[in-house]
C-alpha cells in the first residue's frame, strides 16, 4: 500500500507541476502558491516527516478551500 501510494504521489507531483504552471500563467497567481506548498509537502513526505495519508488529506483540504474561495469570488 505504501509503495503504491508513493508511486501515485510521484505521478501526481509531475502532473501538478504542469497543471499549476498553466493555471498560474493563464488564470490566477494563487495556483502557483498552491504548487509551491504542494512541493513542500511532498518533500516532507519524502523525508518521513509527513505520512502519505496525511498528505492526501492536506491536498484535498487545500484544493477544497481554494475552490470554495474561487466559487465565492465568482458569485
C-alpha positions in Angstrom: 0.0 0.0 0.0 2.8 2.4 0.9 4.6 1.7 -2.3 1.5 2.2 -4.4 0.7 5.5 -2.6 4.3 6.8 -3.1 4.1 5.9 -6.9 0.8 7.8 -7.1 2.3 10.8 -5.4 5.2 10.9 -7.8 2.9 10.8 -10.8 0.7 13.4 -9.1 3.7 15.6 -8.5 4.6 15.7 -12.2 1.1 16.4 -13.2 0.6 19.1 -10.6 3.7 21.0 -11.7 2.4 21.2 -15.3 -1.1 22.0 -14.2 -0.2 24.7 -11.7 2.2 26.3 -14.2 -0.7 26.6 -16.8 -3.1 27.8 -14.2 -0.6 30.3 -12.8 0.1 31.8 -16.1 -3.4 31.8 -17.5 -5.8 32.4 -14.7 -4.6 33.2 -11.2 -1.5 33.6 -9.1 -2.8 31.5 -6.1 -2.4 28.3 -8.1 1.3 28.9 -8.2 1.4 29.4 -4.4 -0.5 26.1 -4.0 2.0 24.4 -6.2 4.8 25.6 -4.0 3.0 24.4 -0.9 2.4 21.1 -2.7 6.1 20.6 -3.4 7.0 21.5 0.2 4.5 18.9 1.5 6.0 16.3 -0.9 9.4 17.0 0.4 8.1 16.4 3.9 6.6 13.1 2.8 10.0 12.1 1.1 11.8 12.8 4.4 9.3 10.9 6.5 8.0 13.9 8.4 4.5 13.7 6.9 2.8 10.4 6.2 1.3 9.9 2.7 -2.3 9.5 4.0 -1.9 12.9 5.9 -0.6 14.5 2.7 -3.6 13.3 0.7 -6.0 14.9 3.3 -3.9 18.1 3.2 -4.1 18.1 -0.6 -7.9 17.7 -0.5 -8.3 20.4 2.1 -6.2 22.9 0.2 -7.9 22.4 -3.1 -11.4 22.4 -1.5 -10.5 25.7 0.3 -9.1 27.2 -2.9 -12.1 26.0 -5.0 -14.6 27.4 -2.4 -12.8 30.8 -2.5 -12.8 30.9 -6.3 -16.5 30.0 -6.4 -17.4 32.7 -3.8 -15.3 35.2 -5.8 -17.2 34.4 -9.0 -20.6 34.8 -7.3 
